[in-house]
Amino acid sequence: MSELSKPEEDFHDPGEAQCPVNVQLLGAEAEVPASASASSLTVSSVATGEFLAPEALKEMKANLIKFLLLKYLAKELTSQAEILKKVLRDNQEHFPVVFSQASHCLELVCGVEVKEVDPREHIYIMVPNLGLTCDVMLSSGQSMPKAGLLVLILSLIMQNGDRAPEEKVWGALSRLGVCVGSVHCVFGEPRTLLTHVWVQEGYLEYRQVPYSYPARYEFLWGPRAYAETSKREVMAFLLRIKERASRAFPPLSAEAAREEDEAA
């Protein structure tokens, strides 16, 4: 049953989503502009022209991302009316900016696209991007979407002649806060995820570089990645993300630009 048909309840943050989501997940290594970070922006509400402080925007966006993730995990629809009532509440005038940036981050980090299925009533559904089904089950029985990270790895492999040295992969992930040996709140321990889980599921191949001594290892696309998506689709996804970033994250306001100039 859709959440839209249930009694309205207050929104509560999911425990597993308490960790901050890294909105630069597909940063420079995937040729997505690093300016997508909202923490350094002061934006203007489309509807009111009022400035929205960076910290306020960051908090609203994080709450909406958590809310949309819960809906995705529960396979439920949501609506603009529900988001306004449960998430934004006293900040409803900022819906266009917050919704646009939250949707962009959700697609970028988790590989989950927010689609409007009823333009008249503004009803939305969350669906996995590129057809990838690489969700990993958590101990709670829920699954956190990880397709965004997989797309990053697949794109890195493409950019390195269809075989990416593991040191390049670990280096790219560490710059994004996903470090080998450390358990990330969304992705878990990256070495286990990449070299065991996704290898066993067929998304990646992890093998020794021929004739290397000392032994070096590299990542390649696995058969399941070829079956569920394609290089053309991955590149189209990255280009779409880049285009959406320019729309979702407006340029610095005149006031913010002046402050940056003064600070410099």
C-alpha positions, 0 to 999 in steps of 0.5 A: 500500500502506498504511503499516500493512502496512509494516515499522515505521520511525522517524519523521523530520520532513519538510523542508518542514514544518520551519517552525512551523505557525500554529495561529491561521490562522483567528483573529479574522477568522474568529471562531475563538477566539484561545485556540487557541494552545497555547503559552500553556496548561498542560494536564493529561493526561486519562489521568494527571492530570499537567501537561504543560508548554507547550513539551513540548506544543508540540513533541509537537504539531508532530511529530504534525502533521508526521507526519500531513501526511506520511501525507496526502501519501503517501495512507496510513492511520495508527493510534494504535499507529503514532503511539505508537511513532513519534511520542510514544514515551516520552510515550504517556500524553499521546496524548489531548491531543496527538492532539486538538490536532494534529488540530484544528490540521491541520484549521484550518491545512491544511483536512485532517480526521483521520477514524477509519475503524476505531474498534476498531483506532483507524485513521485517514485524512486527507482534504481538508475541504469537498471543496476540491482546491486543493493546489499542487504543490511542486518535490519533486512533493509537494503541501502542503494549503492549503485552510485558507487558502482557507477563510479567504479565502472566509469573509472574502469572505462577511463583507464582503458577498460582496466583500472589499477586498484591503487587508482580505485582506492585513491579515488574513493579515499578522496571521497571519504570512502577509505579501505579499512574503514567502515562507511555508514552507507557502503560498508568496508570498500575492499570487501564490497568491491573485491568480494561482494561485487565480484561474487555478484558478477559486477566486477572482476578483480585480478592480478595484472599479468606478469606483475612482480610484486603482484599488482591487481586491477578491476574490470567490468564483470559479466553482470555489469555488461548484462544490466547496463552498458558503457554508453548508458554509464557515460550518458548518466555521468553527462546527465548528472553534470547537466543537472548539477548546473541546474540544481546548484545555482551560482554564488549570490552577489553577496556570497561572491563579494564575501569570498572576494573579501576573504581572498 
